[in-house]
Amino acid sequence: MRSQTAAILILLAVSGLSAAQDDGGGLAKIKEQELEQVRERISELKQSMDNSAVERDRLTGELQEIEVAIAEQRTRIKEIEREQRYTENKKSELDADLNAREAHLDTESTELAAQVRSAYMSGSQEKIKLLLNQRDPATLGRLMAYYRYLNDYRAENITAVIEEIRKLDELRAQIAAEAARLQSLADRRYAELTRLNTSQEERQLLLADLRRKIAGEGQEIERLAAEEQDLTRLIAELTTILSDYPISSEQPFSQHRGRLTWPVAGTLLHDFGQPRVGDRIKWNGVVLAAPRGREVRAVYHGRVAFADWLAGMGLLVIVDHGEGYMTLYGYNETLLKSAGDWVAPGDVIATVGDSGGQPQASLYFELRQGAKPISPRRWITKRPGS
């Protein structure tokens, strides 16, 4: 979560370069030295920004650590819950199989019991009786063949019953193992939830300290201005670093103005251009209130250029759509994509949260052309699911 620079290998080596860069029909070959330089530049950029944020305010650095930890805890809880659902389904299937096999065993046992009773009632000398009572060789031959068939059938029934008992024992052992796994998962989930609750309490105390500090020193405007400078610097640096690896598409982003879908269904809290603090700081994007954990979706084709925590934005995803256009998705609870991942319209890239010290669960969404924020309302008109 801290830095997704390792995924830059994917971003460069498998980045669907345009035909103009393709000099032989295959993807352009990038030297390992170049890859390492790019990785180092991205890593140094993120570390520099982290250092700047901590230098401005120690509490911001602590907020980053605790919110990243919370995101990781939530991710682990969701993974455990997925494992629980899978294990519960598997146990249900095993239970159904066990019931079916027990019913089959009952049938086999009943048939075998009837054969045993019949053999007992006829006595232990039935084969001798057949030989003594029959004088017609043809009839005797048929009866002896029937007798052999009956004995073979009994033997098969006995074998089938023994095999069913063995399979039932195996199934019961598997069911017991799955039940133990479910209990283990439940224990793990409880432990993660306990850690999550502790982290959330620590976050609330930290946010209270941060708000008191800002209010006491009258630094809110300065803080927001510094965070905006950080974001502008990040986008400028990413643009420079990735400029040699442009995104090509049959339908450029610029041709979809007014035809895109909002990344999440929510209620508008803040609109583009509205005053944020006084007249100096305005909103460069929109803030949409939505339930915690709701899926956040990419608005168009592109490549994830950034997926990490940033002061003021919390857990942030930046998608590069080419032609200088980027979309930003902030305040997330968890990030589901890494730098270098390709996304299509509607792909889930994150979940709604309140990271970055936000007072409620919401999504910050911004659209930029180069370094300039532009109103997303002119580009995005469709509601999710429409």
C-alpha contacts under 8 A as a table, 3 or more apart, distances in Angstrom:
res1	aa1	res2	aa2	distance
1	M	4	Q	6.59
1	M	68	V	7.02
1	M	72	E	7.77
1	M	307	A	7.78
1	M	308	D	6.10
1	M	309	W	7.98
2	R	68	V	7.53
2	R	308	D	6.13
2	R	309	W	7.20
3	S	6	A	7.90
3	S	43	S	6.98
3	S	46	K	7.36
3	S	307	A	7.78
3	S	308	D	6.30
4	Q	7	A	5.90
4	Q	8	I	7.64
4	Q	306	F	7.54
4	Q	307	A	6.67
4	Q	308	D	7.17
4	Q	338	S	6.06
4	Q	339	A	5.64
5	T	8	I	5.36
5	T	39	R	5.66
5	T	42	I	6.32
5	T	43	S	6.26
5	T	339	A	6.79
6	A	9	L	6.46
6	A	39	R	6.94
7	A	10	I	5.47
7	A	11	L	6.60
7	A	338	S	6.79
7	A	339	A	5.73
7	A	340	G	5.65
7	A	341	D	7.89
8	I	11	L	4.61
8	I	12	L	6.09
8	I	35	L	7.73
8	I	38	V	7.80
8	I	39	R	6.55
8	I	339	A	6.43
8	I	340	G	5.47
9	L	12	L	5.40
9	L	13	A	5.65
9	L	14	V	7.74
9	L	35	L	6.82
9	L	340	G	7.61
10	I	13	A	5.38
10	I	14	V	5.33
10	I	15	S	6.78
10	I	340	G	5.58
10	I	341	D	7.32
11	L	14	V	6.13
11	L	15	S	5.22
11	L	303	R	7.81
11	L	339	A	7.21
11	L	340	G	3.92
11	L	341	D	6.82
12	L	15	S	5.17
12	L	30	I	7.61
12	L	35	L	7.49
12	L	245	Y	7.09
12	L	340	G	7.65
13	A	29	K	7.42
13	A	30	I	6.76
14	V	27	L	7.72
15	S	245	Y	7.53
15	S	340	G	7.97
16	G	27	L	7.32
16	G	247	I	7.59
16	G	248	S	7.78
17	L	21	Q	6.34
17	L	22	D	7.11
17	L	27	L	6.71
17	L	28	A	7.33
17	L	245	Y	6.76
17	L	246	P	7.02
17	L	247	I	6.99
17	L	248	S	7.07
18	S	21	Q	5.52
18	S	22	D	6.66
18	S	246	P	7.66
18	S	247	I	7.39
18	S	248	S	5.71
19	A	22	D	4.89
19	A	23	D	7.87
20	A	23	D	7.44
21	Q	28	A	6.59
22	D	25	G	5.89
22	D	26	G	6.14
22	D	27	L	5.79
22	D	28	A	5.59
23	D	26	G	7.18
23	D	28	A	7.09
30	I	34	E	6.69
30	I	35	L	7.09
31	K	34	E	5.31
31	K	35	L	6.59
32	E	35	L	5.02
32	E	36	E	6.23
33	Q	36	E	5.16
33	Q	37	Q	6.25
34	E	37	Q	5.05
34	E	38	V	6.26
35	L	38	V	5.19
35	L	39	R	6.20
36	E	39	R	5.06
36	E	40	E	6.09
37	Q	40	E	5.11
37	Q	41	R	6.16
38	V	41	R	5.07
38	V	42	I	6.25
38	V	241	I	6.97
39	R	42	I	5.30
39	R	43	S	6.10
40	E	43	S	5.05
40	E	44	E	5.91
41	R	44	E	5.13
41	R	45	L	6.00
41	R	241	I	7.71
42	I	45	L	5.08
42	I	46	K	6.32
42	I	238	L	7.83
42	I	241	I	7.86
43	S	46	K	5.33
43	S	47	Q	6.15
44	E	47	Q	5.08
44	E	48	S	5.92
45	L	48	S	5.15
45	L	49	M	6.26
45	L	234	L	7.74
45	L	237	E	7.81
46	K	49	M	5.14
46	K	50	D	6.13
47	Q	50	D	5.01
47	Q	51	N	6.10
48	S	51	N	5.09
48	S	52	S	6.18
49	M	52	S	5.04
49	M	53	A	6.20
49	M	230	D	7.00
50	D	53	A	5.20
50	D	54	V	6.21
50	D	61	G	7.36
50	D	310	L	7.87
51	N	54	V	5.16
51	N	55	E	5.94
52	S	55	E	5.02
52	S	56	R	6.24
53	A	56	R	5.22
53	A	57	D	6.25
53	A	58	R	7.84
53	A	60	T	6.54
53	A	61	G	6.72
53	A	311	A	6.80
54	V	57	D	4.99
54	V	58	R	4.86
54	V	59	L	7.37
54	V	60	T	6.00
54	V	61	G	4.90
55	E	58	R	6.51
57	D	60	T	5.48
57	D	61	G	7.13
58	R	61	G	5.37
58	R	62	E	6.56
59	L	62	E	5.00
59	L	63	L	6.06
59	L	206	L	7.14
59	L	210	L	6.43
60	T	63	L	4.94
60	T	64	Q	6.27
60	T	210	L	7.98
60	T	311	A	6.96
61	G	64	Q	5.15
61	G	65	E	6.43
62	E	65	E	5.15
62	E	66	I	6.27
62	E	206	L	7.93
63	L	66	I	5.29
63	L	67	E	5.98
63	L	203	R	6.99
63	L	206	L	7.04
63	L	207	L	7.81
63	L	356	G	7.60
63	L	357	G	7.50
64	Q	67	E	5.30
64	Q	68	V	5.99
64	Q	309	W	6.75
64	Q	310	L	7.78
64	Q	311	A	7.46
64	Q	314	G	7.52
64	Q	356	G	7.61
65	E	68	V	5.36
65	E	69	A	6.18
66	I	69	A	4.97
66	I	70	I	6.11
66	I	199	S	6.68
66	I	202	E	7.92
66	I	203	R	6.63
67	E	70	I	4.92
67	E	71	A	6.16
67	E	203	R	7.54
67	E	314	G	7.81
67	E	355	S	6.30
67	E	356	G	7.69
68	V	71	A	5.09
68	V	72	E	6.27
68	V	309	W	7.25
68	V	315	L	7.78
69	A	72	E	5.12
69	A	73	Q	6.17
69	A	199	S	7.78
70	I	73	Q	5.01
70	I	74	R	6.14
70	I	196	L	6.21
70	I	199	S	6.47
70	I	200	Q	7.36
71	A	74	R	5.13
71	A	75	T	6.15
71	A	333	E	5.96
71	A	334	T	5.24
72	E	75	T	5.03
72	E	76	R	6.21
72	E	334	T	7.61
73	Q	76	R	5.11
73	Q	77	I	6.18
73	Q	192	E	6.41
73	Q	193	L	7.95
73	Q	195	R	7.73
73	Q	196	L	6.24
74	R	77	I	5.02
74	R	78	K	6.23
74	R	196	L	7.46
74	R	334	T	7.42
75	T	78	K	5.17
75	T	79	E	6.23
75	T	334	T	6.90
76	R	79	E	5.01
76	R	80	I	6.14
76	R	192	E	7.60
77	I	80	I	5.06
77	I	81	E	6.13
77	I	189	R	5.94
77	I	192	E	6.46
77	I	193	L	7.41
78	K	81	E	4.97
78	K	82	R	6.16
79	E	82	R	5.07
79	E	83	E	6.26
80	I	83	E	4.99
80	I	84	Q	6.10
80	I	185	L	6.39
80	I	188	R	7.62
80	I	189	R	6.42
81	E	84	Q	4.87
81	E	85	R	6.24
81	E	189	R	7.63
82	R	85	R	5.18
82	R	86	Y	6.24
83	E	86	Y	5.07
83	E	87	T	5.99
83	E	185	L	7.67
84	Q	87	T	5.09
84	Q	88	E	5.95
84	Q	182	L	6.25
84	Q	185	L	6.53
84	Q	186	A	7.83
85	R	88	E	5.11
85	R	89	N	6.17
86	Y	89	N	5.21
86	Y	90	K	6.17
87	T	90	K	4.97
87	T	91	K	6.04
87	T	178	E	6.53
87	T	181	R	7.64
87	T	182	L	6.69
88	E	91	K	5.09
88	E	92	S	6.11
88	E	178	E	7.95
88	E	182	L	7.36
89	N	92	S	5.04
89	N	93	E	6.25
90	K	93	E	5.13
90	K	94	L	6.24
90	K	178	E	7.82
91	K	94	L	4.98
91	K	95	D	6.04
91	K	175	I	6.00
91	K	178	E	6.10
91	K	179	A	7.41
92	S	95	D	5.01
92	S	96	A	6.19
93	E	96	A	5.11
93	E	97	D	6.16
94	L	97	D	4.97
94	L	98	L	6.00
94	L	171	L	6.72
94	L	174	Q	7.72
94	L	175	I	6.45
95	D	98	L	4.98
95	D	99	N	6.23
95	D	175	I	7.19
96	A	99	N	5.17
96	A	100	A	6.25
97	D	100	A	5.12
97	D	101	R	6.11
98	L	101	R	5.15
98	L	102	E	6.02
98	L	168	L	6.51
98	L	171	L	6.39
98	L	172	R	7.55
99	N	102	E	5.10
99	N	103	A	6.22
100	A	103	A	5.16
100	A	104	H	6.23
101	R	104	H	4.89
101	R	105	L	5.96
101	R	164	E	6.97
101	R	168	L	6.97
102	E	105	L	4.96
102	E	106	D	6.20
102	E	168	L	7.35
103	A	106	D	5.07
103	A	107	T	6.45
104	H	107	T	5.11
104	H	108	E	6.23
105	L	108	E	5.04
105	L	109	S	5.91
105	L	161	V	6.34
105	L	164	E	6.19
105	L	165	I	7.55
106	D	109	S	5.10
106	D	110	T	6.07
107	T	110	T	5.16
107	T	111	E	6.31
108	E	111	E	5.24
108	E	112	L	6.15
108	E	157	N	6.72
108	E	160	A	7.50
108	E	161	V	6.25
109	S	112	L	5.06
109	S	113	A	5.97
109	S	161	V	6.66
110	T	113	A	5.09
110	T	114	A	6.26
111	E	114	A	5.17
111	E	115	Q	6.40
112	L	115	Q	5.10
112	L	116	V	6.21
112	L	154	R	6.88
112	L	157	N	6.31
112	L	158	I	7.09
113	A	116	V	5.06
113	A	117	R	6.16
114	A	117	R	5.15
114	A	118	S	6.15
115	Q	118	S	5.03
115	Q	119	A	6.16
115	Q	154	R	7.17
116	V	119	A	5.12
116	V	120	Y	6.13
117	R	120	Y	5.03
117	R	121	M	6.10
118	S	121	M	5.16
118	S	122	S	6.25
119	A	122	S	5.26
119	A	123	G	6.30
119	A	124	S	7.30
120	Y	123	G	5.18
120	Y	124	S	6.90
122	S	125	Q	7.88
122	S	126	E	6.38
123	G	126	E	6.17
125	Q	128	I	5.37
125	Q	129	K	6.19
126	E	129	K	5.03
126	E	130	L	6.27
127	K	130	L	5.18
127	K	131	L	6.53
127	K	144	M	7.98
127	K	147	Y	7.74
128	I	131	L	5.12
128	I	132	L	6.25
129	K	132	L	5.15
129	K	133	N	5.87
130	L	133	N	5.41
130	L	134	Q	6.12
130	L	140	L	7.33
130	L	143	L	7.51
130	L	144	M	7.82
131	L	134	Q	5.83
131	L	140	L	7.08
132	L	135	R	7.64
134	Q	137	P	7.48
134	Q	139	T	7.19
134	Q	140	L	5.83
135	R	140	L	7.31
136	D	139	T	5.36
136	D	140	L	6.06
137	P	140	L	4.92
137	P	141	G	6.05
138	A	141	G	5.12
138	A	142	R	6.40
139	T	142	R	5.19
139	T	143	L	6.21
140	L	143	L	5.10
140	L	144	M	6.09
141	G	144	M	5.17
141	G	145	A	6.18
142	R	145	A	5.12
142	R	146	Y	6.20
143	L	146	Y	4.98
143	L	147	Y	6.03
144	M	147	Y	4.87
144	M	148	R	6.22
145	A	148	R	5.14
145	A	149	Y	6.18
146	Y	149	Y	4.96
146	Y	150	L	6.04
147	Y	150	L	5.07
147	Y	151	N	6.24
148	R	151	N	5.15
148	R	152	D	6.11
149	Y	152	D	5.07
149	Y	153	Y	6.04
150	L	153	Y	5.01
150	L	154	R	6.21
151	N	154	R	5.05
151	N	155	A	6.21
152	D	155	A	5.04
152	D	156	E	6.15
153	Y	156	E	5.05
153	Y	157	N	6.15
154	R	157	N	5.03
154	R	158	I	6.19
155	A	158	I	5.07
155	A	159	T	6.18
156	E	159	T	5.02
156	E	160	A	6.00
157	N	160	A	4.98
157	N	161	V	6.10
158	I	161	V	5.17
158	I	162	I	6.24
159	T	162	I	5.14
159	T	163	E	6.13
160	A	163	E	5.06
160	A	164	E	6.09
161	V	164	E	5.09
161	V	165	I	6.22
162	I	165	I	5.16
162	I	166	R	6.31
163	E	166	R	5.03
163	E	167	K	6.20
164	E	167	K	5.07
164	E	168	L	6.02
165	I	168	L	5.03
165	I	169	D	6.25
166	R	169	D	5.18
166	R	170	E	6.39
167	K	170	E	4.98
167	K	171	L	6.10
168	L	171	L	5.02
168	L	172	R	6.10
169	D	172	R	5.18
169	D	173	A	6.24
170	E	173	A	5.10
170	E	174	Q	6.22
171	L	174	Q	5.01
171	L	175	I	6.06
172	R	175	I	5.05
172	R	176	A	6.09
173	A	176	A	5.09
173	A	177	A	6.21
174	Q	177	A	5.00
174	Q	178	E	6.19
175	I	178	E	5.07
175	I	179	A	6.07
176	A	179	A	5.05
176	A	180	A	6.18
177	A	180	A	5.07
177	A	181	R	6.16
178	E	181	R	4.88
178	E	182	L	6.11
179	A	182	L	5.05
179	A	183	Q	6.32
180	A	183	Q	5.09
180	A	184	S	6.19
181	R	184	S	4.95
181	R	185	L	6.10
182	L	185	L	5.06
182	L	186	A	6.09
183	Q	186	A	5.00
183	Q	187	D	6.20
184	S	187	D	5.08
184	S	188	R	6.21
185	L	188	R	4.98
185	L	189	R	6.03
186	A	189	R	5.09
186	A	190	Y	6.14
187	D	190	Y	5.13
187	D	191	A	6.23
188	R	191	A	5.10
188	R	192	E	6.19
189	R	192	E	5.08
189	R	193	L	6.06
190	Y	193	L	5.07
190	Y	194	T	6.12
191	A	194	T	5.08
191	A	195	R	6.30
192	E	195	R	5.06
192	E	196	L	6.00
193	L	196	L	4.84
193	L	197	N	6.07
194	T	197	N	5.21
194	T	198	T	6.33
195	R	198	T	5.10
195	R	199	S	6.17
196	L	199	S	5.04
196	L	200	Q	6.10
197	N	200	Q	5.08
197	N	201	E	6.21
198	T	201	E	5.18
198	T	202	E	6.28
199	S	202	E	5.04
199	S	203	R	6.10
200	Q	203	R	4.90
200	Q	204	Q	6.23
201	E	204	Q	5.17
201	E	205	L	6.43
202	E	205	L	5.21
202	E	206	L	6.15
203	R	206	L	4.97
203	R	207	L	6.05
204	Q	207	L	5.12
204	Q	208	A	6.19
205	L	208	A	5.15
205	L	209	D	6.38
206	L	209	D	5.13
206	L	210	L	6.17
207	L	210	L	4.88
207	L	211	R	6.06
207	L	357	G	6.52
208	A	211	R	5.20
208	A	212	R	6.19
209	D	212	R	5.17
209	D	213	K	6.15
210	L	213	K	5.10
210	L	214	I	6.22
211	R	214	I	5.12
211	R	215	A	6.00
212	R	215	A	5.15
212	R	216	G	5.81
213	K	216	G	5.14
213	K	217	E	6.10
214	I	217	E	5.43
214	I	218	G	5.66
214	I	219	Q	5.15
214	I	220	E	5.72
215	A	218	G	5.19
215	A	219	Q	7.01
215	A	220	E	7.33
218	G	221	I	7.76
219	Q	222	E	5.21
219	Q	223	R	5.93
220	E	223	R	5.07
220	E	224	L	6.12
220	E	277	V	7.91
221	I	224	L	5.23
221	I	225	A	6.05
221	I	277	V	6.55
221	I	281	I	7.16
222	E	225	A	5.10
222	E	226	A	6.10
223	R	226	A	5.12
223	R	227	E	6.20
224	L	227	E	5.06
224	L	228	E	6.14
224	L	281	I	7.56
224	L	312	G	7.44
225	A	228	E	5.09
225	A	229	Q	6.25
225	A	281	I	7.26
226	A	229	Q	5.04
226	A	230	D	6.25
227	E	230	D	4.96
227	E	231	L	6.29
227	E	311	A	6.28
227	E	312	G	5.91
228	E	231	L	5.10
228	E	232	T	6.15
229	Q	232	T	5.08
229	Q	233	R	6.00
230	D	233	R	5.08
230	D	234	L	6.07
231	L	234	L	5.01
231	L	235	I	6.27
232	T	235	I	5.29
232	T	236	A	6.15
232	T	371	A	6.27
233	R	236	A	5.10
233	R	237	E	6.02
234	L	237	E	5.20
234	L	238	L	6.07
235	I	238	L	5.11
235	I	239	T	6.01
235	I	370	G	7.88
235	I	371	A	6.84
236	A	239	T	5.13
236	A	240	T	6.28
236	A	370	G	7.62
236	A	371	A	6.61
237	E	240	T	5.08
237	E	241	I	6.09
238	L	241	I	5.05
238	L	242	L	5.95
238	L	305	A	7.16
239	T	242	L	5.33
239	T	243	S	5.69
239	T	324	G	7.93
239	T	370	G	7.99
240	T	243	S	5.20
241	I	244	D	7.39
242	L	245	Y	5.42
242	L	246	P	7.05
243	S	246	P	5.99
246	P	322	G	6.50
247	I	302	G	7.31
247	I	303	R	7.85
247	I	320	D	7.94
247	I	321	H	6.83
247	I	322	G	4.96
247	I	323	E	7.85
248	S	252	P	7.61
248	S	322	G	6.89
249	S	252	P	5.55
251	Q	255	Q	6.72
252	P	255	Q	5.68
252	P	256	H	7.52
252	P	322	G	7.47
252	P	323	E	7.60
253	F	256	H	5.61
253	F	257	R	7.59
253	F	300	Y	7.49
253	F	321	H	6.36
253	F	322	G	7.02
253	F	323	E	7.35
253	F	325	Y	7.46
254	S	257	R	6.07
254	S	323	E	7.66
256	H	259	R	5.29
256	H	260	L	6.54
256	H	379	W	7.20
257	R	260	L	6.97
257	R	378	R	6.73
257	R	379	W	4.32
257	R	380	I	7.15
258	G	377	R	7.83
258	G	378	R	5.68
258	G	379	W	4.05
258	G	380	I	5.31
258	G	381	T	5.75
259	R	379	W	6.49
259	R	380	I	6.08
259	R	381	T	6.23
259	R	382	K	6.88
260	L	299	V	6.23
260	L	300	Y	7.38
260	L	379	W	6.24
260	L	380	I	4.49
260	L	381	T	6.10
260	L	382	K	6.07
261	T	299	V	5.94
261	T	380	I	5.45
261	T	381	T	6.10
261	T	382	K	4.38
261	T	383	R	5.71
261	T	384	P	6.04
262	W	265	A	7.11
262	W	299	V	6.64
262	W	380	I	5.96
262	W	381	T	7.04
262	W	382	K	6.20
262	W	383	R	5.75
262	W	384	P	6.03
263	P	296	V	5.51
263	P	297	R	4.72
263	P	298	A	5.99
263	P	299	V	5.86
263	P	346	G	7.69
263	P	384	P	7.08
264	V	288	L	7.86
264	V	290	A	7.74
264	V	294	R	7.71
264	V	295	E	6.92
264	V	296	V	5.41
264	V	297	R	6.60
264	V	363	L	7.82
264	V	384	P	6.38
265	A	288	L	7.86
265	A	290	A	6.90
265	A	383	R	6.89
265	A	384	P	5.90
266	G	288	L	5.15
266	G	289	A	5.18
266	G	290	A	4.73
267	T	288	L	5.16
267	T	289	A	4.98
267	T	290	A	6.70
268	L	271	D	6.96
268	L	286	V	7.32
268	L	287	V	6.09
268	L	288	L	4.63
268	L	289	A	6.30
269	L	286	V	7.54
269	L	287	V	5.38
269	L	288	L	5.63
269	L	289	A	6.27
270	H	274	Q	6.94
270	H	283	W	7.34
270	H	286	V	5.44
270	H	287	V	5.01
270	H	288	L	7.29
271	D	274	Q	5.71
271	D	283	W	6.76
271	D	285	G	6.57
271	D	286	V	4.62
271	D	287	V	6.67
272	F	282	K	7.75
272	F	283	W	5.25
272	F	284	N	5.46
272	F	285	G	4.71
272	F	286	V	5.29
272	F	375	S	5.97
272	F	376	P	7.73
273	G	282	K	5.50
273	G	283	W	5.13
273	G	284	N	6.18
273	G	285	G	7.54
273	G	375	S	7.93
274	Q	282	K	5.49
274	Q	283	W	5.55
275	P	278	G	6.32
275	P	279	D	5.95
275	P	280	R	7.70
275	P	281	I	6.18
275	P	282	K	4.34
275	P	283	W	6.37
276	R	279	D	7.65
276	R	281	I	5.41
276	R	282	K	4.72
276	R	283	W	5.83
277	V	280	R	6.83
277	V	281	I	5.39
277	V	282	K	7.00
278	G	281	I	6.47
279	D	282	K	7.13
283	W	286	V	7.03
284	N	366	E	6.57
284	N	373	P	5.79
284	N	374	I	7.40
284	N	375	S	7.74
285	G	364	Y	6.82
285	G	365	F	5.54
285	G	366	E	4.24
285	G	367	L	6.92
285	G	373	P	7.41
285	G	374	I	7.83
285	G	375	S	6.90
285	G	376	P	7.20
286	V	364	Y	5.83
286	V	365	F	5.40
286	V	366	E	6.49
286	V	376	P	7.91
287	V	362	S	6.51
287	V	363	L	5.55
287	V	364	Y	4.53
287	V	365	F	6.35
288	L	362	S	5.37
288	L	363	L	5.19
288	L	364	Y	6.57
288	L	365	F	7.89
289	A	360	Q	7.65
289	A	361	A	6.19
289	A	362	S	4.12
289	A	363	L	6.45
290	A	294	R	6.97
290	A	352	V	6.84
290	A	361	A	6.18
290	A	362	S	5.20
290	A	363	L	7.19
291	P	294	R	5.79
291	P	352	V	6.87
291	P	353	G	7.94
291	P	361	A	6.30
291	P	362	S	7.36
292	R	333	E	7.33
292	R	351	T	7.34
292	R	352	V	5.12
292	R	353	G	5.15
292	R	354	D	7.88
292	R	361	A	5.46
292	R	362	S	7.48
293	G	333	E	6.70
293	G	351	T	4.87
293	G	352	V	4.95
293	G	353	G	6.43
294	R	351	T	5.32
294	R	352	V	5.26
295	E	348	V	6.09
295	E	349	I	7.62
295	E	350	A	6.17
295	E	351	T	4.63
295	E	352	V	6.48
296	V	348	V	5.57
296	V	349	I	5.89
296	V	350	A	5.09
296	V	351	T	5.27
296	V	352	V	6.50
297	R	345	P	7.31
297	R	346	G	4.95
297	R	347	D	5.17
297	R	348	V	4.37
297	R	349	I	5.62
297	R	350	A	7.18
298	A	301	H	7.58
298	A	319	V	7.90
298	A	343	V	6.89
298	A	344	A	6.72
298	A	345	P	5.36
298	A	346	G	5.32
298	A	347	D	5.49
298	A	348	V	6.53
298	A	349	I	6.47
299	V	344	A	7.74
299	V	345	P	5.00
299	V	346	G	6.25
300	Y	321	H	7.21
300	Y	343	V	7.56
300	Y	344	A	5.68
300	Y	345	P	4.18
300	Y	346	G	7.41
301	H	321	H	6.25
301	H	342	W	7.55
301	H	343	V	5.53
301	H	344	A	4.25
301	H	345	P	5.60
302	G	319	V	5.98
302	G	320	D	5.35
302	G	321	H	4.36
302	G	322	G	7.17
302	G	342	W	5.89
302	G	343	V	5.46
302	G	344	A	6.66
303	R	319	V	5.48
303	R	320	D	5.28
303	R	321	H	6.69
303	R	339	A	7.73
303	R	340	G	6.02
303	R	341	D	5.70
303	R	342	W	4.45
303	R	343	V	5.99
304	V	307	A	7.16
304	V	317	V	7.07
304	V	318	I	5.88
304	V	319	V	4.41
304	V	320	D	6.16
304	V	337	K	7.38
304	V	338	S	6.63
304	V	339	A	4.92
304	V	340	G	5.28
304	V	341	D	5.37
304	V	342	W	6.35
304	V	343	V	7.32
305	A	317	V	7.71
305	A	318	I	5.56
305	A	319	V	5.56
305	A	320	D	6.01
305	A	339	A	5.14
305	A	340	G	6.21
306	F	316	L	7.40
306	F	317	V	5.56
306	F	318	I	5.02
306	F	319	V	7.18
306	F	338	S	7.24
306	F	339	A	5.14
307	A	315	L	7.26
307	A	316	L	5.65
307	A	317	V	4.52
307	A	318	I	6.59
307	A	335	L	6.97
307	A	337	K	6.95
307	A	338	S	5.59
307	A	339	A	5.76
308	D	314	G	8.00
308	D	315	L	5.49
308	D	316	L	5.55
308	D	317	V	6.85
308	D	335	L	7.86
309	W	313	M	7.15
309	W	314	G	5.00
309	W	315	L	4.24
309	W	316	L	5.77
309	W	356	G	8.00
310	L	313	M	5.32
310	L	314	G	5.19
310	L	315	L	6.48
310	L	316	L	6.63
310	L	356	G	7.53
311	A	314	G	5.94
311	A	356	G	6.30
312	G	356	G	5.17
312	G	357	G	7.50
313	M	316	L	6.07
313	M	330	G	5.15
313	M	331	Y	5.58
313	M	355	S	7.26
313	M	356	G	5.19
313	M	364	Y	7.79
314	G	330	G	6.19
314	G	331	Y	4.97
314	G	332	N	6.81
314	G	354	D	7.77
314	G	355	S	4.52
314	G	356	G	3.54
314	G	357	G	7.27
315	L	330	G	5.88
315	L	331	Y	5.63
315	L	332	N	5.15
315	L	333	E	6.97
315	L	334	T	7.08
315	L	335	L	6.98
315	L	355	S	6.10
315	L	356	G	7.05
316	L	328	L	7.06
316	L	329	Y	5.62
316	L	330	G	4.40
316	L	331	Y	6.63
316	L	332	N	6.61
316	L	335	L	7.74
317	V	328	L	5.86
317	V	329	Y	5.16
317	V	330	G	6.53
317	V	335	L	7.44
317	V	349	I	7.71
317	V	350	A	7.82
318	I	326	M	6.68
318	I	327	T	5.77
318	I	328	L	4.60
318	I	329	Y	6.45
319	V	326	M	5.52
319	V	327	T	5.35
319	V	328	L	6.57
320	D	324	G	7.64
320	D	325	Y	6.29
320	D	326	M	4.60
320	D	327	T	6.82
321	H	324	G	7.30
321	H	325	Y	5.46
321	H	326	M	5.69
321	H	327	T	7.72
322	G	325	Y	5.63
322	G	326	M	7.49
324	G	368	R	7.92
324	G	369	Q	5.35
324	G	370	G	5.03
325	Y	367	L	7.31
325	Y	368	R	5.66
325	Y	369	Q	4.51
325	Y	370	G	6.29
326	M	367	L	5.93
326	M	368	R	5.28
326	M	369	Q	6.50
326	M	370	G	7.62
327	T	365	F	7.25
327	T	366	E	5.69
327	T	367	L	4.58
327	T	368	R	6.35
328	L	364	Y	7.61
328	L	365	F	5.53
328	L	366	E	4.96
328	L	367	L	6.34
329	Y	332	N	7.44
329	Y	363	L	6.69
329	Y	364	Y	5.63
329	Y	365	F	4.88
329	Y	366	E	6.80
330	G	363	L	5.87
330	G	364	Y	4.73
330	G	365	F	6.48
331	Y	352	V	6.98
331	Y	353	G	5.65
331	Y	354	D	5.12
331	Y	355	S	4.62
331	Y	356	G	5.90
331	Y	358	Q	7.18
331	Y	361	A	7.74
331	Y	362	S	6.57
331	Y	363	L	5.62
331	Y	364	Y	6.07
332	N	335	L	6.93
332	N	350	A	6.41
332	N	351	T	5.61
332	N	352	V	4.73
332	N	353	G	4.35
332	N	354	D	6.25
332	N	355	S	5.88
332	N	362	S	7.69
332	N	363	L	6.61
333	E	350	A	7.36
333	E	351	T	5.47
333	E	352	V	5.33
333	E	353	G	3.79
333	E	354	D	6.35
333	E	355	S	6.25
334	T	350	A	5.61
334	T	351	T	5.44
334	T	352	V	7.50
334	T	353	G	7.41
335	L	338	S	7.73
335	L	349	I	6.39
335	L	350	A	4.44
335	L	351	T	6.76
336	L	348	V	7.22
336	L	349	I	4.95
336	L	350	A	4.96
336	L	351	T	7.79
337	K	341	D	6.43
337	K	349	I	5.37
337	K	350	A	7.15
338	S	341	D	5.76
343	V	347	D	6.07
344	A	347	D	5.58
352	V	361	A	6.40
352	V	362	S	5.90
352	V	363	L	5.88
353	G	360	Q	7.70
353	G	361	A	4.64
353	G	362	S	5.88
353	G	363	L	7.13
354	D	357	G	6.50
354	D	358	Q	4.86
354	D	359	P	6.71
354	D	360	Q	5.58
354	D	361	A	4.50
354	D	362	S	6.18
355	S	358	Q	5.94
358	Q	361	A	7.26
366	E	373	P	7.09
366	E	374	I	7.80
366	E	375	S	7.90
366	E	376	P	6.80
367	L	373	P	5.85
367	L	374	I	5.77
367	L	375	S	6.89
367	L	376	P	5.81
368	R	371	A	6.34
368	R	372	K	5.42
368	R	373	P	4.31
368	R	374	I	5.60
369	Q	372	K	5.41
369	Q	373	P	6.46
369	Q	374	I	6.95
375	S	378	R	6.11
375	S	379	W	7.66
376	P	379	W	5.25
376	P	380	I	5.80
377	R	380	I	5.30
377	R	381	T	6.51
378	R	381	T	7.39
382	K	386	S	6.55
383	R	386	S	5.58
